[in-house]
Structures are given as structure tokens and as C-alpha cells.
């Protein structure tokens, strides 16, 4: 009963935010669908949810490129920021893989990690070398770290720092280097240097990055649901069904 009351209050709050004309239109559609459903089942199609797909990072990048200023020094800024976000994501993935491998890495794993580390180091060096061209000569990638802390400042990936393979994270490892993005400079620095418009573009690209992650999560859940319905649910093996329900 408590759960029902809480749900009712939430639905009422949601309904209060809908304009009256929109609410009345929906009520008329509902009454018409409930009246005609026995004669025409397609009348129930009004309850189908039609949602536009959230824009991906590539879609947002193309949109920003179309509105990019033609002034000298502005061309390529959107692509540069998108490259930085992709490098940041690659850093996180490499740290997660290193953590999953653990200290007892095989020689093949160590070689693969070393190759990925060298490739990422080169890409980061190229990205940081372009910082003065896009942000101005006053930004020093060696000393200018803005308001940013370690990659696991918020603690969400602090577990990645434990028991990583020895030797691969020594010194300024590529997966631990801070990228000089607008978000690393901080709000005040962006305001002082009149870079708010560029920071807004980074926010839009990060939203596209989040949309891509949610889309991948949706596909993974759909895949698991399909496997459960087709294979696991009807399995005669106790081990298979136990693992699934557990």
C-alpha cells in the first residue's frame, strides 16, 4: 500500500507538469481508443511510444561542424575535442583491461598492453601538441592542468588502481595522463579566456558520448533478454538455469 501511494504521488506530479490542452487531447485519444478497440484493434496504436533516437556523438559532431566558425584558428576545433574525448575513453578502457588482467599477466598479454600503451602515447602526444593551435599559445600542456585531479578523482574507478600489472603504469603512463580539454580547465578559466562557447560544444559531444553508451547498454540488455527467452528459460540443464537466475 505504501508503494502504491508513493507511485500515485509521483504520477500526479508528472501529470501536473503537462499543459491542460495536451492532457485533454490525450484523454480524448484514450477514450476513443478504448471505445473502438473491439471493432478496430488498430485504435490501440495510439498507446505506442514514439521516441526519436538520441543523437550519437558522430551526429552531434557533424551538426557542430556545419556551424563551426570560418575564422582562422576555429576550423577543426570540434574534431579536436571529439578526438580528445575518444582518447579519454580509450584511457579508461585500457585501465579497465589492465585491472581485469591482474598481476599474473602472460607474456602475450604484456606485449599486447605494451603495444596499446605505445599507440595511445603517440596519439596523446599528437593531441597535446595541437593544444596551442586551438586554445592559444598561453596553454602549457606540461604545467597547465586546470582544476582537474586524477582520473579517478570521483572514486568511481578507484578499484582500477589496485594490483595493476607492474611496469606498465610507471611514470607518466598514457592511461594516466590528463588531456587538456575544456572540462579540465574549469569553469572560471574558461570564462576568463572567453572559451565558454567551446566548453558548450564539449558538453554537447559528451552528451552524444553518453547517448552512445546508453544505446550499447540497451542492445546488450536486449541480447541478454533474447538469450534468456530462447535458450536459458527452456533449458533442461540445472547448471544453466541456476547461473541465469542467480
N, C-alpha and C positions, 0 to 999 in steps of 0.2 A: 504494500500500500504506500509506503514511504517513497519507493522508487517511482510509482505511478504519479504521485503528487509532484515529485521533482520534475519528471518528464513533462507533465502538464504545464508547469510554470515556465519551463524552457520553451515549449511550443507557443505558449501565449506571448512570451517576449519576442519570439520570432515573428509571430503574426502582427504584433503591434508595429513592427518596423515596415510593414507593407502598406503602400498607399491604398486609400479606400477604393479608388476606381479599379486598381489592379485586383484587389481582393474580391470585389463584386463581379468582375469579369471571370475570375477563376471559379467562383461559386456557381455562376450561370453555366459554365462549361461542365462542372461536376454534375449538376442536376440534369443537364441534357444527356450526359454520358450514362448516368445511372438509369434514366428513363428509357433510353433507346438501346441499351446493351443487349436486351433479349431479342431484339429484332435485327440489329446491326452490330455484330461484335466489334467492328472497326471503330465504333464510337468510343471504345475504351482506349484507343490510341492516344487520346488527349492526356492520359496519365504517363505516357512515355517521357523519359527525361532526355531533353536535347541539350547537350552541353558542347560548346566549342572546345576543341583541343587546345590546351595551354601552349603558348608559343615556346618552341625549343630555343636553345642558345644560338643555333645557326639562324633561325628565323629572326630573332632579335638582332643578331649581328648584321644580317642583310638589311634590315629596316634602319638600323643606325648608320650603316654605310651610305644608304641613299640620302640621309640627311646630314652627312658629315660636311663641315665647312670646307670650302675650297681654298682657304688661306694657307699660306706656306707654314709648315710645321704641324698642321692639323690632319693632313692626309695620312691615313694608316694608324691613327690613334685607336680606333675601335678594334682593328685587327690585333694591335699590340696588346691591348687589355685582354682580349679573348685568349691570346696566346699565353699571357700570364696566368689566367685562371686555369687553363688546361695544364700548365706546368705545376701549379699548386695542387691540382687534383692528382697528377702523376706522383708528386712527392708523397701524398697521403697513401696512395695505393702501394708505393714501394715500401713505406714504413710498415704498413699492414702485412705485406708479404714477408718482410724480414721478421716481424714478430711471430707470424704463423710458423715460419721455418724453424725458429728457435736456435739455440747454440749448436746443437749437433747437426750442422749442415754438412751435406756431402760436398765433394769437390765440384761436382757438376752444378749444384745449387750455388755455391760460392762464385763460380765462374759466371753463371748467369746473372747473379746480383751485381757482380763487378762490371759486367757489360752494360747493364741497365743504369748503374751508377755513373759510368763514364759518359754514356749517351745523355743522361739527364744533366750532368755537369756542363757539357758543351752547350746544350740548349739554354740553360740558365745563364751561362756566361754571355751568350749572344743576346738574350733578353735584357740583361742588365746593362750591356754595352749600348743599348738603344735608349736608355733612360734619359741621358742629357738631350738627345734629339727630340724627344716628345715632351718631357717635363721641364726642360731648360738646363743650362749649364750649372746652375746652383745646386743641383742634387748630386750628392756623392754617394754612390752605392756601397762604399766601404764603411762609411761612418753614419750615413743618414738612415736611420731605422724607424723614424717617426714615433708613433705611440705603440708600436707593435711589440709583443712579447714572444716567447717561444710558440711553436706551432701548437703545442698542447696547453696553451695558457688557460683555456676554459676547463681543462681536465677531462674532456670527452675522450681524448685519445692518450691519456697518460699511461694506459696499460701498454702502449706501444714502446715505451722506454725501457721496459724490463726484459732482461735476458735476450737482447738482440745479438746477432752474430758478431763476434769480436773482430775488430779490424775494419769493418765496413762503415761504421759510424764515427770513426776517429776524426778529430779536427772539424773543419767546416764541411761536413758531408752534404752532398747535393740535396738530400731529402730533409735537411735541417736548415737550409739557407732561406732567409726571408726574402721574398720578392717585393720590390719597391712598387707596389700597387697603390692606388689612391687610398684604399682602406687601411693600408699600413701607415700612411702619413697622419691620419687622424682628421677629425672634422675641422679643428681650429687651423691647422696648417693649410688645409685645402681652401678655407675661407680667406686666410691671409694672402695666399698666392692666386686667388681667383680661379680655383680649379673645381668649383662646385659642379659645374656642368659636366666635367669629365668624371667626377665621382658619381653623378647621377647615371651616367652611362654604364659604369661598372656595376651599379646596383641592378640595373635592368639585365645585364648579362648574367649576374649571379642568380637572378630570378629565373632566367631561362635554364641555367645550370640545375637549379632545384627542380624545375619542371621536368627536365630530362631524367633526373634521379627518381622522381615520383612515377614517371612513366615506366621506367625499368622495373621499379618495385611492383607496379600494377601488373606488368607482364609476368613477373616471377610468381606472384600470388595466383594469377590465372592458370599458369602452368602447373603449379602445385595442386590447385583445386581440380584441374582436369585429371592429373595422375591419381588423385585420391578417388575420384568418381569412377575412373575406368579400371585401375589396377589394384589399388590398396583396399578399397571398400569391399570388393568382391573376392579378395584373396583368401585362399584356404589355409595359408601359412600363418601360424600364430605369431611367428617372429616378425613377419612383415606387418601384420596388423597391429602388433604391440608397439613397434617402433613408431608407427604412424600416429597412434592415439597418444603415445607417451610424449 
